[in-house]
Each structure stands twice: as structure tokens, then as C-alpha cells.
Amino acid sequence: MLGNLKRNITMQSAAAGRSPAGSSSPRPHLLALHGWRTSASVLAQQLQRSGLYQLLSPVAELTCLDAPHPARGPPTSDVRRAFQPPFYEWWDAVQEGGALRYVGVEDSLELLASELRAAAAAGRPVAGLLGFSQGAILAGLAVKLQERGERFQDVPPLRCAVLIAGGVVRDPAFSHLYGSSVGETAAAATTTTTTSAGAAAHVAVAAATPVAAGAAAVPLSSCCPSCHLMGSADPLRGNSEKLLGLFRQPLVLRHDQGHVVPRLDSEQRRELLEFLTSSLVHSPPPPPPPPPPQQQPLSSPGLVSALSGAAAATTAATAATANL
């Protein structure tokens, strides 16, 4: 099912090459970014085990990209038990003068730009980004940089983002992206939230991230459609909540799991499918496939994992917090 490319994995299915609406045009292209100290292969397995790949594949062609940096240290113990190396990271967060600096993030942004250009040149432009954990932080950053006109101006605009256990960037080099004037914090953003029980509600979320002095005015809320998957048992969900304030009317799917690529219930699967269809192909969505048989989600760094138990998962989350 998986075809290895030079630096990425393109996930294939029986629907490969067909549009979800049944036309002869190819499916839109989503680029998927893995979590901290894992890999494209790990994310592909996580998406398959959770059932999200089976949900997404009729709507979009999914390519999982490896980060440019080999992991600068060992992954968490649950990752070592569940997956095979090599492992990669998008950056390594280090403390400098009381602030976090993302060592390697520029290389990751350049790799992402290269992939977007290559896909566009091949006639298969990337329509949206999907990210998990550190990959979701990078995806959110890319959306903001493109909308501001700072990066990715030579490729088509991204049409959506699916952010799983993401968060805001904490490197002050990017703080100008998170407000419109000095000292101003995020205005409340109206979100549509669906819990795992299927109840929808409108919630006001405020993200209090100050702007760097001298930053130019920039609209705070991103116009790019976004869907956020967030777990009530995720020890890092506070940063995910902040991310909501950076998007205009984000769709939020809340589940009771931890820092994982989650299994969604039937209503949430329907909402995610409708979101992607509306954002990518603007046509009525196909009926969602049934959920796969009940399985525990595969783990990733910093997640609450059934593979290692709650105590080990808390230790893993603490180890990864600086990078997520």
C-alpha cells in the first residue's frame, strides 16, 4: 500500500488517481508532517491505525514527508518499542537567554518550500497540510507565513490545514505572526467544537501571544480553513488551545484521548470528511467509510500512549514539551 519516494511516503489505496466526486480529475494533494523524533513511515502507520487514512483517501492523495534533521537524541521509549528507526525532527528547541530557539526550523521551512514547488511543477500542487504534534506546529506556521507574504509565495495558496495536537510556535523569531500591534493579544475566535459524544457548540477561545516590538500590522486570524483535533487527556493541549485563536472559525474535533493521532467517532468522521470536501473539492462528500475495528492508537513522542501506560506517557510528554 505504501510507496517509498526519495524523502517521503505517498500513501496509496484503491481510490488512487480518482477524485472523490467520481470525475476523471485526480484527487487533491495533502502533504502530511510527522511528529517529533518520528518519521513519515511512523505517521503513515498512525493514520492507518486510527482509521483517518481510510477516511481521507477517497478525498485526497496523502504524502507523508520526512523532516530534514535526523533526531538529535533518542525518541521516547514508547516510540522505540513501537516503531523502527530512522527517526527525524523538524527542529530542536534550545534555551538561549531565557527564550526558546528552534534550531533547524529554517531548514525545515526550506524543505517544505522545496516540496511545495516540486509538487506544483509536477502538476500536482499541494492543496493542504496535515500535521501531527511538532508537524502540526510547522503546518500552522507555514499557513501564517504564506498568508503574511513572507514565504511560499511561488506556489498556490494552501486551501486547508488539518492540525492534530498542534500548537503555536514559541520561538520569538516568529512572534510577529501572532498579533496586530505591540503588546496586543489574540482576539477571541469563534470555533465550532464537536466532542466525542457528538455535541456541537460555539466556543470563544483567546490566544494571548504578544507581538514583537516593531512588527508590522497583520490580520491575526488566518483565513485558511482549519480543522483541529484535540484530546482532553493531552498534557500539551494548552498550546493547542492557543492555536485556535489564530484561525477564523476553526472546526474543532475534541476527543477523550491523549497526545495521539486519534480515533474519531462517527459524527466527527462525518464532519472531518465534509470539511475536507468543502475545502478541497467543493462538492458533496461521499459517505464516510465505517470506523475500523477498535484498536489502540499508535503512539508518538510526548503522547499519552496505551503502549507504555499513563506514568510512562507523562514522562514522555515532559521530555518532548520544549519541542511541542
C-alpha positions as CSV (number, residue, x, y, z in Angstrom):
1,M,0.0,0.0,0.0
2,L,2.9,2.4,0.7
3,G,5.3,3.5,-2.0
4,N,8.7,4.8,-0.9
5,L,9.8,8.0,-2.5
6,K,13.1,9.9,-2.0
7,R,12.2,11.7,1.2
8,N,8.5,10.9,1.6
9,I,5.9,8.2,1.6
10,T,2.9,8.5,-0.7
11,M,0.0,6.6,0.7
12,Q,-1.9,4.7,-1.9
13,S,-5.3,3.0,-1.9
14,A,-7.8,1.6,-4.3
15,A,-9.0,5.1,-4.8
16,A,-5.6,6.3,-6.1
17,G,-5.9,8.6,-9.1
18,R,-9.7,9.1,-8.8
19,S,-11.5,12.1,-7.5
20,P,-14.0,11.7,-4.6
21,A,-16.8,13.1,-6.8
22,G,-16.2,10.4,-9.4
23,S,-14.8,12.6,-12.1
24,S,-11.7,11.9,-14.1
25,S,-9.6,14.6,-12.3
26,P,-7.1,13.4,-9.7
27,R,-7.7,13.8,-6.0
28,P,-6.3,16.9,-4.3
29,H,-2.9,16.5,-2.7
30,L,-2.3,16.7,1.0
31,L,1.2,16.9,2.5
32,A,1.5,15.3,5.9
33,L,4.1,16.3,8.5
34,H,5.0,13.9,11.3
35,G,5.6,14.4,15.0
36,W,8.9,15.0,16.9
37,R,11.5,12.3,16.5
38,T,9.4,10.0,14.4
39,S,9.2,9.8,10.6
40,A,7.0,9.8,7.6
41,S,6.7,6.0,8.0
42,V,5.5,6.4,11.6
43,L,2.9,8.9,10.7
44,A,1.6,6.7,7.9
45,Q,1.1,3.9,10.3
46,Q,-0.6,6.2,12.9
47,L,-3.0,7.4,10.3
48,Q,-3.8,3.9,9.2
49,R,-4.2,2.5,12.7
50,S,-6.5,5.4,13.7
51,G,-8.7,5.0,10.6
52,L,-8.0,8.6,9.5
53,Y,-6.2,7.4,6.3
54,Q,-9.2,5.3,5.3
55,L,-11.4,8.3,5.8
56,L,-9.1,10.7,3.9
57,S,-8.1,8.5,1.0
58,P,-11.3,8.9,-1.1
59,V,-11.0,12.7,-0.8
60,A,-7.2,13.3,-1.1
61,E,-3.9,11.8,-2.1
62,L,-1.7,11.9,1.1
63,T,2.1,12.2,1.1
64,C,4.0,11.9,4.4
65,L,7.2,13.9,4.4
66,D,10.4,13.2,6.5
67,A,11.9,16.1,8.4
68,P,15.3,17.2,7.2
69,H,17.1,16.5,10.5
70,P,18.0,13.1,12.0
71,A,16.8,13.0,15.6
72,R,19.4,14.7,17.8
73,G,18.6,12.4,20.6
74,P,16.6,9.2,21.3
75,P,12.9,9.2,20.8
76,T,10.6,8.4,23.7
77,S,10.5,4.8,25.0
78,D,7.1,4.1,23.6
79,V,8.3,5.1,20.1
80,R,11.3,2.9,20.3
81,R,9.1,0.0,21.2
82,A,6.5,0.5,18.5
83,F,8.5,1.7,15.5
84,Q,11.7,1.2,13.6
85,P,14.3,3.9,13.0
86,P,15.4,6.1,11.4
87,F,13.7,9.0,13.3
88,Y,13.7,12.7,12.4
89,E,12.8,16.0,13.8
90,W,11.7,19.4,12.3
91,W,13.7,21.3,14.9
92,D,15.4,21.0,18.3
93,A,14.3,23.6,20.9
94,V,17.1,25.0,23.0
95,Q,17.1,27.7,25.7
96,E,19.0,30.8,24.9
97,G,18.8,33.8,27.2
98,G,15.6,32.7,28.7
99,A,13.8,32.1,25.4
100,L,13.4,29.1,23.2
101,R,15.1,28.9,19.9
102,Y,14.1,26.3,17.3
103,V,17.4,25.0,15.9
104,G,16.9,23.7,12.4
105,V,13.5,25.3,11.7
106,E,14.8,27.3,8.8
107,D,16.0,24.1,7.1
108,S,12.5,22.6,7.6
109,L,10.8,25.6,6.1
110,E,13.1,25.4,3.1
111,L,12.4,21.7,2.7
112,L,8.7,22.4,2.9
113,A,9.1,25.1,0.3
114,S,11.0,22.8,-2.0
115,E,8.3,20.1,-1.7
116,L,5.6,22.6,-2.5
117,R,7.5,23.9,-5.5
118,A,8.2,20.4,-6.8
119,A,4.6,19.3,-6.5
120,A,3.4,22.4,-8.3
121,A,5.9,21.9,-11.1
122,A,4.7,18.3,-11.5
123,G,1.2,19.5,-11.9
124,R,0.1,18.1,-8.6
125,P,0.2,21.2,-6.3
126,V,-0.3,20.7,-2.6
127,A,-3.8,21.7,-1.7
128,G,-3.4,21.5,2.1
129,L,-1.3,20.4,5.0
130,L,-1.9,17.8,7.7
131,G,0.3,17.7,10.7
132,F,0.6,15.9,14.0
133,S,2.3,17.4,17.1
134,Q,5.5,19.1,16.0
135,G,4.4,18.6,12.4
136,A,1.1,20.4,13.2
137,I,3.0,23.3,14.7
138,L,5.1,23.6,11.5
139,A,1.9,23.3,9.3
140,G,0.3,26.2,11.3
141,L,3.4,28.3,10.9
142,A,3.6,27.6,7.2
143,V,0.0,28.8,6.8
144,K,0.7,32.0,8.6
145,L,3.9,32.7,6.7
146,Q,2.2,32.2,3.4
147,E,-0.8,34.5,4.2
148,R,1.5,37.2,5.5
149,G,3.5,37.1,2.3
150,E,6.8,36.1,3.9
151,R,7.2,32.6,2.5
152,F,5.7,30.2,-0.1
153,Q,4.7,32.9,-2.5
154,D,5.7,31.0,-5.6
155,V,3.2,28.2,-5.0
156,P,-0.6,28.1,-5.0
157,P,-2.2,29.2,-1.7
158,L,-2.9,26.4,0.8
159,R,-6.6,25.7,0.9
160,C,-6.9,24.0,4.3
161,A,-5.0,22.6,7.3
162,V,-5.7,19.6,9.5
163,L,-3.8,20.1,12.8
164,I,-3.7,17.2,15.2
165,A,-2.4,18.1,18.7
166,G,-0.7,21.2,17.3
167,G,0.2,24.5,19.0
168,V,1.7,27.9,18.5
169,V,5.4,28.4,17.7
170,R,7.2,29.6,20.9
171,D,10.4,30.7,19.2
172,P,10.3,34.6,19.5
173,A,11.6,34.9,15.9
174,F,8.0,34.2,14.8
175,S,6.1,36.1,17.5
176,H,5.2,38.8,15.0
177,L,2.8,36.4,13.3
178,Y,0.6,36.2,16.4
179,G,-0.9,39.7,16.7
180,S,-1.5,43.0,15.0
181,S,0.3,45.5,17.2
182,V,2.8,45.7,20.0
183,G,1.6,44.0,23.1
184,E,-1.8,43.1,21.6
185,T,-3.2,39.7,22.3
186,A,-5.3,37.5,20.1
187,A,-9.0,38.5,19.8
188,A,-11.5,35.8,20.6
189,A,-12.1,33.4,17.7
190,T,-15.5,31.7,17.3
191,T,-15.0,28.0,16.9
192,T,-17.3,25.1,16.1
193,T,-16.5,22.3,18.5
194,T,-17.7,18.8,18.4
195,T,-16.9,16.4,21.3
196,S,-16.6,12.7,21.0
197,A,-20.1,12.5,22.3
198,G,-21.2,14.3,19.1
199,A,-22.5,17.6,20.8
200,A,-21.6,20.7,18.8
201,A,-21.1,24.1,20.4
202,H,-19.7,27.6,19.6
203,V,-16.9,28.5,21.9
204,A,-14.8,31.7,22.3
205,V,-11.1,31.0,22.5
206,A,-8.5,33.6,23.3
207,A,-4.8,33.1,22.5
208,A,-2.6,35.5,24.5
209,T,0.6,35.7,22.4
210,P,2.3,39.1,22.4
211,V,3.7,40.6,19.2
212,A,7.4,41.5,18.8
213,A,8.1,45.2,19.1
214,G,8.1,46.9,15.7
215,A,6.2,44.2,14.0
216,A,4.1,45.3,11.0
217,A,0.3,45.1,11.3
218,V,-1.1,41.8,10.2
219,P,-4.5,40.3,10.5
220,L,-4.5,37.9,13.4
221,S,-6.9,35.3,12.3
222,S,-5.9,33.1,9.4
223,C,-8.5,32.8,6.6
224,C,-7.2,29.3,5.7
225,P,-9.9,26.8,6.7
226,S,-8.6,24.7,9.6
227,C,-9.7,21.6,11.5
228,H,-8.1,20.9,14.9
229,L,-8.1,17.5,16.6
230,M,-7.6,17.9,20.3
231,G,-7.6,15.4,23.2
232,S,-8.9,16.1,26.7
233,A,-6.1,13.9,28.1
234,D,-3.4,15.6,26.1
235,P,-1.0,17.1,28.7
236,L,0.1,19.7,26.0
237,R,-3.4,20.8,25.0
238,G,-2.9,24.3,26.4
239,N,-0.8,25.2,23.5
240,S,-3.3,23.6,21.1
241,E,-6.0,25.9,22.6
242,K,-3.8,28.9,21.9
243,L,-3.6,27.9,18.2
244,L,-7.3,28.2,17.8
245,G,-7.2,31.9,18.2
246,L,-5.0,32.2,15.1
247,F,-7.7,30.8,12.7
248,R,-11.0,32.2,11.7
249,Q,-13.9,29.9,12.6
250,P,-11.8,26.7,13.0
251,L,-13.6,23.4,13.2
252,V,-12.5,21.7,16.5
253,L,-13.0,18.0,17.0
254,R,-12.4,17.1,20.6
255,H,-11.8,13.5,21.8
256,D,-11.1,11.9,25.2
257,Q,-7.7,10.5,24.2
258,G,-4.2,11.9,24.7
259,H,-1.4,13.3,22.5
260,V,-2.2,10.9,19.7
261,V,-3.5,10.6,16.2
262,P,-7.0,9.8,17.4
263,R,-9.8,7.5,16.5
264,L,-12.9,9.7,15.9
265,D,-16.5,8.8,16.4
266,S,-18.9,8.6,13.5
267,E,-20.2,12.2,13.8
268,Q,-16.7,13.6,13.9
269,R,-15.6,11.5,11.0
270,R,-18.5,12.9,9.0
271,E,-17.6,16.5,10.0
272,L,-13.9,16.0,9.0
273,L,-14.9,14.5,5.7
274,E,-17.3,17.4,5.0
275,F,-14.6,19.9,6.0
276,L,-12.1,18.4,3.5
277,T,-14.6,18.0,0.7
278,S,-15.7,21.6,1.1
279,S,-12.2,22.9,1.3
280,L,-10.6,20.8,-1.4
281,V,-13.2,19.8,-4.0
282,H,-16.3,21.9,-3.3
283,S,-18.6,19.0,-4.0
284,P,-21.0,16.8,-1.9
285,P,-18.9,14.4,0.2
286,P,-19.1,10.7,-0.3
287,P,-20.5,8.7,2.6
288,P,-17.8,8.1,5.3
289,P,-16.4,4.6,5.5
290,P,-17.2,2.8,8.7
291,P,-14.7,3.1,11.5
292,P,-12.1,0.3,11.6
293,P,-12.1,-2.4,14.3
294,Q,-11.3,-1.0,17.7
295,Q,-7.6,-0.7,18.2
296,Q,-5.3,1.4,20.4
297,P,-3.8,4.4,18.5
298,L,-0.1,4.0,17.7
299,S,2.0,6.3,19.8
300,S,4.3,9.2,19.1
301,P,6.7,11.4,21.2
302,G,5.1,13.2,24.1
303,L,1.8,11.4,23.8
304,V,-0.4,9.7,26.3
305,S,0.1,6.1,25.0
306,A,-1.6,2.9,25.7
307,L,1.6,1.2,24.7
308,S,3.6,2.5,27.6
309,G,0.9,3.3,30.3
310,A,0.0,6.6,31.9
311,A,3.1,7.0,34.0
312,A,5.5,6.5,31.1
313,A,3.4,8.6,28.9
314,T,3.6,11.5,31.3
315,T,7.4,11.2,31.3
316,A,7.4,11.1,27.5
317,A,5.2,14.3,27.4
318,T,7.6,16.1,29.7
319,A,10.6,15.1,27.6
320,A,9.0,16.5,24.4
321,T,7.3,19.6,25.9
322,A,10.1,22.0,24.8
323,N,9.7,21.0,21.2
324,L,5.9,21.0,21.0
